Amino acid sequence: MRRRMKWAVLAVLGLTAATACTSADETAPQQSAPPTNSSPGRPSANPSSPVTSPISPATTPPPPSTPAAHPVSLQALMAKKYNGGDLRVGRVLARNAAYTRYFVTYRSGALRISGIMNLPTTPGPHPALVLNHGYIDPAIYTNGRGLMREQDYLARRGYVVLHTDYRNHAQSSDDPRSELDLRLGYTEDVINAVHALRTSQSVDPERIGLLGRSMGGGITYNVLVAQPGLVKAGVVFAPVSSDAVDNFNRWTREDTQVSNAILRTYGEPARNPAFWRNLSAINFFGRVTEPLLIHHGASDSTCPIAWSRETLAALKSAGKDATMYTYPGEEHAFGPAWPTSMARTVSFLKRHGL
């Protein structure tokens, strides 16, 4: 996979290698708590203190320092400053009685990300959803591709829908490090999409949510742990694992050019567990503040349903508001049960203020 990016991964490696998918099921894996900061103590200012000589600033021990987060980690996304904005509404792509479909772009760091926006014809401001699509080879991906049913369904129910293309997709800017950075840039693009939506007069900035499918479900998990409080709620369909090692082993290892570049740079999961742990949202679910709804087909042969059961159990163990519906006989893409899943989605969103 990733034909468009293989050469870029290998080129970047040359610069860096030298330095280096109705019921809730609950069994909880171990999770790690986020680090806390402590404040250094100060000398007493009590006049009755027997200490008569002040400590010279030159000899005052420095406060304890917090190690800098690895640049390819969820902690780095937690600490990052986001500049999402400059939402440009371009040409009309389609129009019907319920909504108008526009080509849009917005800012994400130093990049410009393309997408589509469905804007309801009813008076606003409206609640809004950022839609995070699953994996489609960037070499064949086109603007707004993926989640087409969801884009239409949600816009007809009064939501502004911003479907992001992610970096290296459609008319978005290129990022040659994307694969070597384990696609964490996609999470950054989604966070910036939320910030960009907040600048639109058509959107209620306090009523924005996320909906992700497959890989986009994993991106949704990342956003919820990296930037708690950013949105009102999240919904995922047939999501990938919340453990980065599962996803790497299932898909990336088979592409030896890309996987070898990644492993030479960061090491095997067994040899560098801290790096891989810090890529995995499941280890940071204690940070989540938003309710989450999971939909997963029991016959999904792409993203095993066990992954979502493990994610649900970990969220429940952390005391989070998480619900999962399973759909007997449904595969990865959802067929007969799709209308039911979408009705449940809208009910969930409205229940949580969206």
C-alpha positions in Angstrom: 0.0 0.0 0.0 0.9 3.6 0.1 2.5 3.7 -3.4 2.6 7.5 -3.4 4.5 7.7 -0.2 7.1 4.9 -0.3 9.8 6.9 -1.9 9.3 9.7 0.6 9.5 7.4 3.6 12.7 6.0 2.4 14.1 9.4 1.6 13.3 10.7 5.1 14.7 7.5 6.6 18.0 8.4 5.0 18.0 11.6 7.0 16.8 10.2 10.3 18.1 6.6 10.7 21.5 7.8 11.7 19.9 9.4 14.8 18.1 7.0 15.5 -14.3 -2.5 13.3 -26.4 -4.1 20.8 -24.2 -5.1 23.6 -21.5 -3.9 25.8 -18.6 -6.3 26.5 -16.3 -5.5 29.4 -12.8 -6.8 30.3 -10.3 -4.1 31.0 -6.6 -4.1 29.9 -4.1 -2.2 31.9 -3.8 1.5 31.1 -1.3 4.1 32.1 -2.1 7.4 33.7 -0.9 10.7 32.1 2.0 12.3 33.8 1.5 15.0 36.4 3.5 18.1 37.1 4.6 19.0 40.6 5.6 22.5 41.8 8.9 22.9 43.6 8.8 24.2 47.2 9.9 27.6 48.3 11.8 28.7 51.4 9.7 30.0 54.3 9.1 33.7 54.5 8.2 33.6 58.2 10.1 36.3 60.1 10.4 34.0 63.1 12.3 31.5 61.1 15.8 30.9 62.4 17.2 31.1 58.9 18.8 34.4 58.5 20.7 34.0 55.2 18.7 34.1 52.0 19.6 31.5 49.3 21.4 33.1 46.5 19.6 32.8 43.1 22.8 31.5 41.7 22.8 28.5 44.1 19.0 27.8 44.0 18.6 24.3 42.6 16.6 24.4 39.3 13.0 23.0 39.3 12.7 19.4 38.1 12.3 19.2 34.4 9.8 17.2 32.4 11.4 15.2 29.6 10.3 16.4 26.2 7.8 14.2 24.4 9.0 12.2 21.5 7.9 14.1 18.4 6.1 11.0 17.1 3.8 10.4 20.1 0.3 11.2 21.4 2.0 13.3 24.1 3.4 15.5 21.4 -0.1 16.0 20.1 -1.2 16.8 23.6 1.3 19.6 23.9 1.1 20.9 20.4 -0.4 24.4 19.6 -3.0 24.2 16.8 -3.7 26.9 14.3 -6.7 25.5 12.4 -8.5 28.3 10.6 -8.6 30.2 7.4 -11.6 28.1 6.2 -12.0 28.9 2.6 -15.4 27.9 1.0 -14.8 27.4 -2.7 -16.8 26.2 -5.6 -20.2 24.6 -5.4 -19.9 20.8 -6.1 -23.6 20.0 -5.8 -26.9 21.4 -4.6 -30.2 20.0 -3.5 -33.2 21.2 -1.4 -31.6 20.1 1.8 -28.0 21.3 1.5 -25.2 22.7 -0.7 -22.0 20.8 -1.1 -18.8 22.9 -1.4 -15.1 22.4 -2.0 -13.2 23.7 1.0 -9.7 24.1 2.3 -8.3 25.1 5.8 -5.0 25.5 7.5 -3.3 22.7 9.5 0.1 23.7 10.7 2.2 24.7 7.7 -0.1 22.7 5.4 -3.3 23.4 3.6 -5.9 20.6 3.8 -8.8 20.1 1.3 -12.2 18.6 1.9 -15.9 19.0 1.3 -18.5 20.8 3.4 -22.2 20.1 3.2 -24.1 23.2 4.4 -27.8 22.8 5.3 -30.2 25.3 3.6 -32.1 25.8 6.9 -31.1 28.9 9.0 -28.0 28.4 11.2 -25.9 28.4 13.2 -25.9 24.6 13.0 -24.3 21.7 14.9 -21.4 20.3 13.0 -19.5 17.1 12.5 -16.0 16.4 11.2 -16.0 13.1 9.3 -12.8 11.0 9.3 -12.7 8.5 6.5 -11.0 5.1 6.5 -7.9 4.1 4.5 -8.1 4.7 0.8 -4.9 4.6 -1.2 -3.8 8.3 -1.6 -2.8 7.5 -5.2 -6.5 6.9 -6.1 -8.2 9.0 -3.5 -10.4 12.0 -4.7 -11.8 15.0 -2.9 -14.5 14.0 -0.4 -14.3 10.3 -1.1 -15.4 7.9 1.6 -18.4 8.2 4.0 -20.6 9.5 1.2 -23.7 7.9 2.7 -23.0 9.5 6.0 -22.2 12.9 4.5 -25.7 13.0 2.9 -27.6 11.5 5.8 -26.2 13.9 8.4 -26.5 17.1 6.3 -30.2 16.2 5.6 -30.7 16.2 9.4 -29.3 19.7 9.9 -25.6 19.1 10.5 -22.8 21.0 8.8 -20.6 18.2 7.6 -16.8 18.8 7.0 -15.2 15.7 5.5 -11.4 16.1 5.6 -9.1 14.8 2.9 -6.1 14.5 5.2 -2.5 15.5 4.1 -1.3 13.8 1.0 -4.9 13.2 -0.2 -6.7 15.0 -3.1 -5.8 18.7 -3.1 -4.2 18.7 0.4 -0.5 19.6 0.9 2.1 16.9 0.8 3.8 15.7 3.9 6.8 13.5 3.0 7.1 12.2 6.6 3.5 11.1 6.9 4.2 7.3 6.8 7.3 7.5 8.9 5.4 9.5 11.5 2.8 6.7 11.7 0.2 9.0 10.1 -0.2 11.0 13.3 -0.4 14.0 11.0 -3.9 12.9 10.1 -4.9 13.4 13.7 -3.5 16.9 13.6 -5.5 17.6 10.5 -8.7 16.6 12.2 -8.0 18.7 15.3 -7.4 21.7 13.0 -10.6 20.9 11.1 -12.5 21.4 14.4 -10.8 24.8 15.0 -11.5 25.8 11.4 -15.2 25.0 11.7 -15.4 27.2 14.8 -14.6 30.2 12.6 -17.6 29.6 10.4 -20.7 31.8 11.0 -22.8 28.8 9.9 -21.6 26.7 12.8 -22.4 26.7 16.5 -18.8 26.5 17.9 -20.0 24.8 21.1 -21.7 22.0 19.2 -19.1 20.1 17.1 -18.6 16.4 17.1 -16.5 13.7 15.4 -17.5 10.6 13.3 -14.8 8.2 12.1 -14.8 5.0 10.2 -12.1 2.2 10.2 -8.8 4.1 10.2 -10.8 7.3 10.9 -12.1 5.6 14.0 -8.6 5.3 15.3 -8.0 9.0 14.4 -11.1 9.8 16.4 -9.6 8.0 19.4 -6.4 9.9 19.1 -8.2 13.3 19.0 -10.2 12.4 22.1 -7.1 11.6 24.1 -4.9 14.3 22.7 -7.4 17.2 23.0 -10.1 16.4 25.6 -12.8 19.0 25.6 -12.3 19.9 21.9 -15.6 18.4 20.8 -19.0 17.4 22.4 -19.0 13.7 21.4 -17.5 11.0 19.2 -18.9 8.2 17.0 -16.9 5.4 15.4 -17.8 2.7 12.9 -15.8 -0.5 12.5 -12.8 1.2 14.0 -9.2 0.0 14.0 -7.6 -1.0 17.2 -6.8 1.6 19.9 -3.4 -0.2 20.2 -1.0 0.9 17.5 0.9 -2.4 17.6 -2.3 -4.3 16.4 -2.6 -2.0 13.5 1.0 -2.1 12.6 1.1 -5.9 12.7 -2.1 -6.3 10.6 -1.4 -3.9 7.8 2.0 -2.2 7.8 4.3 -5.2 8.3 3.2 -6.7 5.0 4.6 -3.6 3.2 8.2 -4.3 3.9 9.7 -1.1 2.4 7.5 1.0 4.7 7.7 -1.3 7.8 11.5 -1.7 7.5 11.9 2.1 7.5 9.7 2.5 10.5 11.4 -0.3 12.5 14.9 0.9 11.7 13.9 4.3 13.0 11.9 3.4 16.1 12.6 -0.3 16.8 10.4 -3.3 17.1 7.5 -3.1 19.6 9.1 -5.7 21.8 12.4 -3.8 21.8 11.1 -0.3 22.2 7.7 -0.8 24.0 7.6 2.8 25.4 7.6 4.3 21.9 4.7 2.0 20.7 2.8 2.5 24.0 2.9 6.2 23.5 1.3 5.9 20.0 -1.7 3.9 21.5 -4.8 5.7 22.6 -5.8 2.9 24.8 -3.1 3.8 27.2 -4.5 7.4 27.6 -8.2 6.8 27.9 -8.1 8.4 31.4 -7.9 11.7 29.6 -11.1 11.3 27.6 -14.0 13.7 28.6 -16.5 13.1 25.8 -19.1 10.4 25.4 -18.3 7.8 22.7 -20.5 5.5 20.6 -19.0 2.5 18.9 -20.7 0.5 16.0 -19.1 -2.8 15.0 -20.3 -5.6 12.7 -19.9 -9.1 14.3 -18.7 -10.5 11.0 -16.1 -7.8 10.3 -13.1 -9.5 8.7 -11.1 -6.3 8.3 -11.1 -4.9 11.8 -11.8 -7.7 14.3 -14.7 -6.9 16.7 -12.4 -8.0 19.5 -10.6 -4.7 19.1 -13.7 -2.7 19.8 -14.5 -4.9 22.8 -11.1 -4.3 24.2 -11.5 -0.5 23.6 -14.9 -0.5 25.3 -13.6 -2.4 28.3 -10.7 0.0 28.7 -13.0 3.0 28.5 -15.4 1.5 31.0 -12.5 0.7 33.3 -11.4 4.3 33.2 -15.0 5.4 34.1 -15.8 6.9 30.7 -19.2 7.3 29.0 -18.9 4.7 26.2 -21.5 2.6 24.4 -21.1 -0.1 21.9 -23.7 -1.7 19.4 -22.8 -4.9 17.7 -24.5 -6.0 14.5 -24.8 -9.8 13.8 -23.8 -10.7 10.2 -22.6 -7.2 9.3 -19.2 -6.9 7.6 -16.8 -4.0 7.6 -18.7 -1.7 5.3 -22.2 -2.2 6.9 -25.2 -3.2 4.8 -28.7 -3.9 6.0 -28.0 -2.5 9.5 -26.6 0.8 8.3 -29.9 2.7 8.6 -30.3 1.5 12.2 -26.8 2.5 13.0 -27.3 6.0 11.6 -30.6 6.4 13.5 -28.8 5.4 16.7 -26.0 7.8 15.8 -28.3 10.8 15.5 -30.2 9.9 18.6 -26.8 9.7 20.5 -25.6 13.0 19.2 -28.8 14.8 20.1 -28.8 13.3 23.5 -25.4 14.8 24.0 -26.3 18.3 22.8 -25.4 17.9 19.1 
